[in-house]
Amino acid sequence: VPSTTPHRVDQMKELEVYFQSVVERADHASQNILLHGPVGSGKTMLAKKLGGALEKRAFLYGNRVKFYHANCRIDKSLQAILVHALHHLGHNYPSRGFSFEELLHEFFDELRKEKVHLVIAFDEVDSLVSSDPSSLYTITRLRELSQSTQVFSSLLISKTLDYLKIVDLSTLSSIQWNTVSLDPYSAEQLYDILSSRSSEAFNEGCIDDEPLELAADMAGLYGDARYALDLVYRAGKVADLTSSS
């Protein structure tokens, strides 16, 4: 997670505003936010940076907020994600042998007992919804299972919002529709990102503007920061291996 987020400051502030109620009143507020943008637009980076910020800011208000990032391409069921979230909190819940209803009971019981509000980022949530359309309905309704004390919020991350087309009307009506959208980066923006990140990764004087501009122009065709960073990273590794000065 980088120390700075060039050209994503406004989106970061927007996410923080949405979750401010959770930070201030963790046991009375719950949020469900949709974050979407193309590959390499900074979705996962923003989510992880947001998670760290929420935990620190909630502590200042005397609240315990924990953040868990789930990759829905790896954990392909809601049950697996909730079990791993419990493991993340230090609770040794078995991965099999119990029903989903028993898992939910244990999940909320553990959060209440520990007085923790858990924010789960469901990265590539469209994969989860494609395999189980009912999972989205369950995610958006989890707050209703803990009405007296709110202990759960969610951040739904995807490339587009097309996955919403396959869910039913009851699910759509349960979504809060608080949405943060990310556009592809331009070549100029990618150069700023590469300049910022390379200053942290390379020794002073090891890299100049020309290779950064080249990588930014190449990745700018797709607006993909991940590709731009990978180009510079691989160039650095090649320089290391060849003892290039």
MITITI-528690 format. One line per field, with one value per residue (C-alpha): x negated, y, z negated; residue in three letters. Coordinates in steps of 0.25 Angstrom, whole numbers, plus 2048, in hexadecimal, padded with zeros to 3 digits. Each point is the difference from the previous one (the first is absolute). Example, Ala and Ser with C-alpha at 12.3 -4.5 7.8 and 13.67 -1.06 7.14 Angstrom:
! MITITI-528690
c1 <- c(7CF|7FA) $
c2 <- c(7EE|80E) $
c3 <- c(7E1|802) $
r <- c(ALA|SER) $
This chain:
! MITITI-528690
c1 <- c(800|7F9|7FF|806|80B|7FE|80D|809|800|80E|805|7F9|807|80E|7FE|7FC|80C|809|7FA|7FF|80C|7FA|7F3|808|80B|7FC|80B|80B|7FC|7FE|7FC|800|7F8|7FE|7F2|7FE|7F6|7F7|7F4|7F5|808|7FC|80C|7F9|7F5|80B|807|7F4|7FC|80E|800|7F4|805|80E|7F9|7F7|80B|80A|7F6|800|80F|7FE|806|7FA|801|7F9|7FE|7FF|7FD|806|7FD|80D|7F8|7F9|80B|80B|80B|806|7FE|7F1|7FE|807|7F8|7F3|805|802|7F1|7FB|806|7F9|80C|7FD|80D|800|801|80A|80A|80A|80C|800|80A|7F7|7F4|809|803|7F2|7FB|809|7FF|7F0|801|80A|7F7|7F4|807|7FA|807|7FA|7FF|7FE|7FC|805|7F6|805|80E|806|7F9|807|80D|7FF|7FE|80A|80A|806|7F3|802|80E|7FA|7F4|80A|809|7F6|802|80E|7FB|7FA|80A|7FC|7F1|7FB|7F3|7FF|7FE|7FC|7F8|804|7F4|802|7FB|80F|80E|804|802|80C|807|801|806|80F|807|800|7F1|800|809|7F7|7F4|7FD|7FA|7F5|7F6|7F2|7FC|7F1|7FC|7F4|7F3|7FA|7F2|7FD|806|7F9|7F3|803|803|7F3|7F8|806|7FF|7F2|7FB|803|7FB|7F3|7F3|7FE|7FB|803|80B|803|80C|7FF|803|80B|806|7FF|807|80B|802|801|809|808|806|808|800|7FA|7F7|7FE|7FA|7F7|7FB|7FD|7F8|7F7|7FF|7FB|7F6|7FA|7FF|7F9|7F6|7FE|7FD|7F6|7FA|803|7FD) $
c2 <- c(800|80D|80C|809|7FE|80A|803|7F8|80A|804|7F2|7FC|80C|7FB|7F2|806|809|7F4|7F8|80C|7FC|7F2|806|809|7F7|7F2|7F9|808|802|7F7|802|7F9|807|7FD|803|7FD|803|7F9|7F8|807|80C|7FF|7F9|7F6|80A|80A|7F5|7FC|80E|803|7F4|805|80E|7FB|7F8|80C|80A|7F8|7FD|80F|800|7F4|7F6|7F3|7FF|7F5|7FE|7F3|800|7F3|7FC|7FA|7F9|7F8|7FF|7FC|7FF|80A|7F5|7FF|80F|801|7F4|807|80D|7F9|7FA|80E|805|7F4|7F7|7F2|7FC|7F3|801|7F5|7F8|80B|806|80E|804|7FB|808|80D|7FE|7FE|80B|80A|7FB|801|80E|805|7F9|806|80E|800|806|7F9|806|7F5|804|7F6|802|7FB|7FE|7FE|7F2|7FD|804|7F9|7F3|803|80B|7FF|804|80E|800|7FA|80A|80C|7FA|7FC|80D|7FD|7F3|809|80B|803|802|802|7F8|7FF|808|7FD|805|7FA|801|7FD|804|804|7FF|7F6|7F6|807|7FC|7F1|803|801|80C|7FD|800|80D|807|7FC|807|80E|804|808|7FF|805|7FF|800|804|7FA|808|808|7FF|80D|7FB|7F3|807|807|7F3|7FA|80C|7FF|7F1|7FF|80A|7F6|7F4|804|806|80F|802|7F2|803|80D|806|7F9|7F1|805|808|7F4|7F7|80A|801|7F1|7FE|80D|7F8|7F8|80A|7F5|804|7F1|7FE|80D|7FC|7F2|806|808|7F5|7F6|80A|802|7F1|7FF|80B|7F9|7F3|806|809|80C|80E) $
c3 <- c(800|804|7F7|80A|80A|80C|808|7F6|7F4|803|801|7F3|7F9|806|7FA|7F3|7FF|803|7F5|7F6|7F9|7FD|7FB|7F6|7FC|803|7F8|807|80E|80C|80E|80E|80A|80F|806|80F|80A|80B|7FE|7FA|7FC|7F1|7FA|7F7|7FC|7FC|7F8|7F9|7FD|7FB|7F7|7F9|7FF|7FA|7F5|7FC|800|7F9|7F5|7FD|7FE|7F6|80A|805|810|807|80F|808|80F|807|80E|805|80C|7F5|7F5|809|7F6|7F5|7F6|803|7FF|7F3|7FA|805|7FA|7F2|802|803|7F2|7F9|7FF|803|807|808|80F|801|7F9|7FC|807|806|7F5|7F5|806|801|7F1|7FC|809|7F9|7F3|801|805|7F5|7F5|805|802|80E|80D|80C|80D|80B|80E|80A|80C|80D|7FA|80E|7FF|7F3|806|80D|7F8|7F6|803|7F2|7F9|804|7F9|7F4|7FF|801|7F5|7F6|7F9|7FD|7F9|7F5|7FE|7F1|803|80E|802|80F|80C|80F|80B|80E|80A|80F|80E|804|7FA|80A|7F6|7FA|80C|7FC|7F2|7FD|7FC|7F1|800|808|7F7|7F4|806|7FA|80E|7FA|80B|803|80E|806|80E|807|7FE|80B|804|7F8|7F3|802|800|7F3|7FA|805|7FB|7F2|7FF|806|7F6|7F5|807|807|7FA|804|80E|805|809|808|807|80E|7FB|7F8|80B|809|7F7|7FD|80F|802|7F5|803|80C|7F6|7F4|7F8|7F4|7FC|80E|7FF|7F3|804|80C|7F7|7F6|80A|806|7F2|7FE|80E|7FC|7F3|807|80A|7F6|808|7FB) $
r <- c(VAL|PRO|SER|THR|THR|PRO|HIS|ARG|VAL|ASP|GLN|MET|LYS|GLU|LEU|GLU|VAL|TYR|PHE|GLN|SER|VAL|VAL|GLU|ARG|ALA|ASP|HIS|ALA|SER|GLN|ASN|ILE|LEU|LEU|HIS|GLY|PRO|VAL|GLY|SER|GLY|LYS|THR|MET|LEU|ALA|LYS|LYS|LEU|GLY|GLY|ALA|LEU|GLU|LYS|ARG|ALA|PHE|LEU|TYR|GLY|ASN|ARG|VAL|LYS|PHE|TYR|HIS|ALA|ASN|CYS|ARG|ILE|ASP|LYS|SER|LEU|GLN|ALA|ILE|LEU|VAL|HIS|ALA|LEU|HIS|HIS|LEU|GLY|HIS|ASN|TYR|PRO|SER|ARG|GLY|PHE|SER|PHE|GLU|GLU|LEU|LEU|HIS|GLU|PHE|PHE|ASP|GLU|LEU|ARG|LYS|GLU|LYS|VAL|HIS|LEU|VAL|ILE|ALA|PHE|ASP|GLU|VAL|ASP|SER|LEU|VAL|SER|SER|ASP|PRO|SER|SER|LEU|TYR|THR|ILE|THR|ARG|LEU|ARG|GLU|LEU|SER|GLN|SER|THR|GLN|VAL|PHE|SER|SER|LEU|LEU|ILE|SER|LYS|THR|LEU|ASP|TYR|LEU|LYS|ILE|VAL|ASP|LEU|SER|THR|LEU|SER|SER|ILE|GLN|TRP|ASN|THR|VAL|SER|LEU|ASP|PRO|TYR|SER|ALA|GLU|GLN|LEU|TYR|ASP|ILE|LEU|SER|SER|ARG|SER|SER|GLU|ALA|PHE|ASN|GLU|GLY|CYS|ILE|ASP|ASP|GLU|PRO|LEU|GLU|LEU|ALA|ALA|ASP|MET|ALA|GLY|LEU|TYR|GLY|ASP|ALA|ARG|TYR|ALA|LEU|ASP|LEU|VAL|TYR|ARG|ALA|GLY|LYS|VAL|ALA|ASP|LEU|THR|SER|SER|SER) $
